[in-house]
Amino acid sequence: MKDKPIVIIITLIAGSVASICCIIKGAELLATLIVVLITLLVFLIIGLIVNSVIQKQRKDAEKREKDEKQRLEEEEERKRQQEESEQQPQEDTEG
């Protein structure tokens, strides 16, 4: 949701560029409105697709990070248990 302004900004910039191009070429009002409308719709759709891809990549990265953290914690726990099991027989032979 925090990436929503990016889609809006991209769409508005595309509309502005389309408007300026139509003004420079001296297009009629109806033609300019149609071009700007189509441009806004196309860039809105493109922006939404890009936004969804970015969100998916972000979620995948967070999941990988979480899995890696969990794997490291499990590895540390195994090492700790192994060290404790190695120390217990030594204490039994000393006592």
C-alpha angles and dihedrals in degrees: 000000000000089000092060094096089058090061091048093048093049091049093049093048091051090050091049092050091048091050093049092048091051092048092049092049091047096237120176121260096254093048090048092050092049093048092048093046093050091045092051093049094047094048092044090056092045090049092051091050092049090046092053091049091051092049091049091050090048092051091048091050091049090049092050090048092050092048091049091050091049091048091052092049091051090048091051090049091051091050091049092050091047091051091049092049090050092050095050097065090048091054091049092054093047095050 
